[in-house]
């Protein structure tokens, strides 16, 4: 079932790698650039401009796999931590820092670029568009941070009630969505960011502990039931087919996650469980695993940085008039998607390679600052986590340059939030007891290796 690293399940790593590939591919596919009459670069919304493309989101909306894999990984990690006598606060702090350090560095570099653009007078509309594109993936981070923070309590509920927990969460999510649709209560709908994605996360616990036996009828029932429920909610109910936000579309399946998204998540989880035995057999042969493993290790980098190639290609080919521009959404335009995706893939490989020294530095920083099992200032960890979540929510909704301006308060909030989490780093006793402490400063390659392993083992919390 697993590999040589204990009870690790290669199928979980495959799901995470497959999900990150589809996220990147999907974002690139639906991003179409055009030159405006004033010479600026525009990005018409493909799903709104060419409505039939909303059906494509059925293939690219694979976020349930992230949360399913994340629940599986987090459940195992927390179970091991409990067995070793570690504390919930220390465990949550370490999981949070794995996300916050790379997200913070990414945000910092983007914000520096925004500040420079504002200073030199870049067009406000263009800057706002670029700032939104560079933050479009951020919605995942606060949701996953909240679920990670709640993992000790969620896992305790799982140990006591098993499958009843995601069933109850799903029922509450349906009630919340009913209120959103009927009485237009957007505040209530915010609960579904945690409840709907939390169902997939909780199913990850159940999968790991064999409450969802892959060879039983339950995965097939989930897959078929989820598909039928989704079809009914789209064809008979009020929900659109698009599983990605479309401007002006109401109700939406993602903002907040709807009953249709819940059905899709359950169906997708069931399908993943059905395919898991066959996937494990393929992964045991080695060839596929050699592709999957590096993707898992680079998942956070790919998730955060995959829109940078779009900006690079836009500058190189569109601002210089080198890119042909057939009618948006025409047959010729779709044919050009092939070289578009190819060029972006080549550029992304270069970006990932260039970021390797930064990743090694982040691994060193994590080992030196990660919270111990008994953080000396636990209040700072929770306050920092709250500030970080709030700031990431703001960036996800507004981008890095809302209205073409530098977001002073949001930038400050992220600095303060991550800084507070880092101040709860391990005590001297914790560091002395760590097997990494004797080698952390000798060789960056050695120090980076544990960090890479920690990122790889953390499941979907390094992917987005």
N, C-alpha and C positions, 0 to 999 in steps of 0.2 A: 504493500500500500504506500509506503513512504520510501525514503531513500536512506542513505547512510547516516544522515543527520537526525538521528532520533526518530520521532514520530512525524516527521515532516511529510506532507502529502504533496507530491509533485503536481497533481491535478490542480491544486489550489494555486500554485505558482503559474501554471499554464493559463488558468482563468484570468489571473491578474495581467499576465503578459498580453493575452488576446484582447482583453479589455482596453489596455493602454494603446495598442496598435489601432483598434477601431476608433478610439477617441481622437487620436491624432489624424487618422485618415478621414474621419467624418468631418472634423473641423476644417481641414484643408479642402475637402471636396465642396463644401457649401460656401466657402469663402471665394467670392468672385470679385475681382478688382476692375474698375473702369476709370478712365480719365475724364474728369469733369471738364466742362467748357472753360473754366478758369485755370485749367492746368493741374488742379489738385487731384489726388487719388481718392476715389469713392469706392464703397463696398456695398452695393445693393443687397438687400436681404433676400437670398435665393428662395427660401421657403415661402416668403410672402410674394415675391415677384413671379415665381414659377410654382404655383400651388401644388401641382402633382408631385413635386419633389418631397412634399411632406411624408409621402409613403416610404421614402428612403430611410426616414428616422426609425422605422421598425427594425432595420438592420444595424443602425448605429447607436441606438440607445441601450447601452450595455452597463450603465451604472449599477444596476442590481448585482452584477457580477463582482464589482468592486466591493460592495458592502457585504455580499455573501462570503467572499474570500477574506475580507477584513474581519468579519465575525469569527470565522474559522480560526484565523491566525491569532486574534486577540484572545479568544477563549482558551486556546492552548497556552499562550504566554501568561495569562493571568492565573490559570490553573497551576502552572509551574511555579509562579511567584508565590502563590498561597502555600504550596507545598514546602517551599524554602523559607517560609516565615517572613516574607517581605511585606511591606505595608502598601495599602492602596494608594496613599498619597505619593509615595516614591515611584510606584509603577506608573501612575497617571502622568506624573511629571516627566518621566523618561519618554513615554509615548508622545506626549505633547511636544517635547523638545525636538524629537526626530522630524516632526512636521514643521515646526516653527523656525528652526535654523535655516533650512534651505528656502522656505517661503520668505523669511525675513531678508536673506541676502538677495534673492530674486527681486523682491519689492524694492529694496534699497537701490539696486542698480537701475531699475526702471525709473524710480523717482528721481535719481540723479539726472538721468536722461531727460525726464520731463522738465526739471528745473532749468537745464541748459536750453531746452527748446523754448521755454517761456521767456528766458533772458534774451534770446536772439530774435524773438518775435515770430515764431512759427505760427501759422494760421490756427486760431483757436478751434475751429471745427475739425480740422485735420488732426490736431493734437488730441482732442477729445475722442475721436474715432480710434486712434492708435492706442490711447490709454485704456479704452474699453476693450479692445482686442487683446491687450496684454493681461487683462484681469478677468476675461470671460470664464476661465476655468476655476476661479477662486471660490465659487459657491460651495464646492465640495469640501473645502478645508474647514470652515466653521462647523459644518454638519458632522464631519468625522471627528473633529476635536470634541464636540459635545458627546458623541457616542462613546468615544474613548474615555472621557471623564466619567461617564455613567457606567462603564463596563463592570466594575466590581459589583454595583447594585443589580445591573441587568443579568450578570452571570449568576448571582445569588438567586434571583428569581427563576432563572433557567434551571438551576440545580433542584429547585423545589417543585416547579410546576411544568417544566419541559415545554412541549409544544403548545401548551395553553397560553404561554406568554405572547408569542407572535400572533396567535389567534385573537387574543384580547386587544393587542396593539392595533391590529388590522381593523377590528370592529370599531374602536375609538376613532381611528383615522377615517372610516366611512362616515361616522356621525359628524366629524369635523368638516368633511368635504360637503356633506349634505347642507350644513349651515352656510358654507361658502357659496354654494350654488343657489340656494333658495332665498336666503336673507342677506346675502352679500356681506359676510362677516370675515374680512380679510385677516383680522387679528387671530381669529380661531384657526384659520388656514395655516398660519405659521407653525402650528403644532405638527402639521403633517410632514414638515421637513425632517423632523426627528422620528415621527411615528412610521411613515411609509418606508423611509430608508432604514429605519430601525427594525422593521419586520425582516428585511433581507439580512441585516446584521445578526439578528437573533436566530434566524434560520441557519446562519453559519455556525453558531453554538450547537444547534441541534444536529447539524450534519456531522460535526467533529465528534460528538458524543454518541453518534449512531442512533439518535432518535428518528432520523430520516434514513432508514436502510435503503441503499440504492437499488437493491434488487426486489424491494417490496412494491406494492401497487401505489404507494403514496406519492413518489415522484411523478409517476405517470398521471395520477389524478391532479397533482398541482399543475403540471404542464398543460394538460387538456383543459382543466377548469379555469386556469388563468387566461388561456387563449380565448375560450368561449366567453368568459366574463368581459374581457377587453372588447371583443367584437360586438357584444350586446351593448356595452356602454357607449361605443362609438356610433353604431348604426341606429340604435333605438334611443340611447341616452343623449345627453347634451354635449358630450366630449368630442374634441377634434381627434383626427387620426395622428396628428403630429405629436411625437414624444419629445420634441425640443421646442422651446419657447418661440412663438411667432408673434411679432409685434401686432398689437390690436386684436389678437384672438382671445376670446373669452367665452367659456372658462378655458384655462390653460391646463395642460397635463403636468406641467413642471413648476409653475409659479402661482400657488404652491403645488406640490405633488398631489395628484387627484386620485379618485377611486380607480380610474382607468390605469394610471401608473402603478397603483398597488396591484391590480390584476396582472399587469405586465411583469412586475417584479416577481410575483409568486410563480407565474408561468415560466419565466426565464430561469428561476432557481430550480424548478422541477426539471426542466430540460437539461440543465447543467448536471444535476444528479443522475439523470438517465444516461448521459454520455460519459460520466466519470470513469466507470470501469474500462471502457474502450480507450479513453484518453490515457489512463495509467499504463495500459499495455503498450501504447505507442511510445510513451515517454520512457519506458524501461529499455527501449532499444538504443537510446543514446543520441541519435542524430537530432531528433526534435528537441531533446532536453538541452543540447548544446546551444540551441537558439533561444530557448526559453529562459535559461538561467541568467545570461547577461541582460536580457530585457527586464527581468525582475529587479536586478540590482540597480538598473538605471531608470526605474519607473518614475521616481519623483522628478528627476531631471527632465525626462521626456514630457511629463505632465506639465511642468511649470514653463518650460522653454519652447514648446513646440510651435508657438505662434511667432517667435522671432524670425524663423526663416521666411515667413510671409512678408515681413517688413523688409528683409534683405532683398528678396526677389522683387518686391514692388519697386524699391529704389533702383535696382540694377536693370530691370526690364521695362517697367512702366514709365518711370520718370524720364527714361532715356529714349522712349518711343521704339524700343526694340521688340516689345511684345505685340503681336497682332491682336486686334480687338474685333472679333466678329460679334454679331448681335447677341446680347446677353440671353443665355438660355437656348440658343439655336443649336442645330446639329454640329456646326463647326465649333461652336463654343465648347460643347461637350467633348468633342474629339481632342481639343487642346487641354482637357483635364489630364490626359495621360502624361504629356511632357511637364505640365504644371506640377503634378504629384511627384514625378520623378526628380525634377530639379529641387523641390522642397525636401525630398528625402535625402538627397546628396548634401544639401546645406545643413540639414539637421544632424547628419553624421559628423560633419565638421564642427558644429556647435557643441555637440556632446563631447567630442575629443578635446576641444579647447577648454571645456569646463572641468576636466579631470583634476587639474591642480586645485581648483576651488573645492571640489568634492573631498579631496584629501584633507584640505584645511578644515572643512566642516566636520569631518570625522574626528580630527584632533580636538576641535573645539567641543564637540559633543562629549567626548570622553573626559574632558577636563571640567565641564560645567554641568553634566547631567545630574539631576537631583538624586540624592541618596535615598535609602529606605526610611531615614528619619530626617527629613529636611529641617534645618534649623529655623526656617521662617516659612512654615507651611502656608500661612496666610498670604505671603507674597506670591506663592505659586498659584493659588486659586485666584487671587486678584489679577495676576498677570495673564492667566488663562482667560479670564473674563474679558479683560481689555483687548487681548489678541483676537478673540472670537468676534467681539463687537466691531473691531476695526476691519477684519477680513470680510465681515458681512457688508460693511460700507463699501469696500473696494469692489466686492462682487456685484453690487447694485449700481455703482456709479463709475467704476473704472479708476484709473490712476490720474486722470486729468479731466475731471468733470467740468464742463463748460470751458475747457481749455485753460483751467487754472491749476496751480500747484496745490494739492490737498494738505495744507499745513497741519490741521488738527488730526487728520487720519494718519499722516506720517508719524506725528508725535505719539499718537496712541499705540501704533505698532511698535515703535522703539521702546516705549515704556512697558508695554505688555511683555515683549520677549525679554527685555532686560530684567523684569521682575522674576520671570521663570528662571533665568540663568543665575540670579543671585541666590537661588536655593540649591546651588550645586553641592556636591557631596562634601561631607565633613572630612577632616583629616583622617578620622578613624575609618570611614567608608573607603577613602582612597587607598589607605594602607592595606585594607583587606582585599582590594580589587586585584584580580590576577593580571589586569592590564597596567597597573600602576608602575610596575618595574620596567616597562618598555615604552610607555606612552611618549616619552620625549626623545628617545634615541634615534628613531628612524621614521620619517613620515610615512614610508610605505608600510612599516609594521603597524603604526598607529592607525593608518587608514583601513587596514584589513579588518579589525574588529568593527569599525564603523560601517564598513560595507556589509559585513555579516549582519550587524544589527539592522541596517536598512532592509536587507534582503529578507530577514526573518520576521519583519514587522507586519508583513501582509500588505493589505491595500492601504494602510496608513501612509505608505511611501508613494502611493500612486495617485491618489486623487480620486 
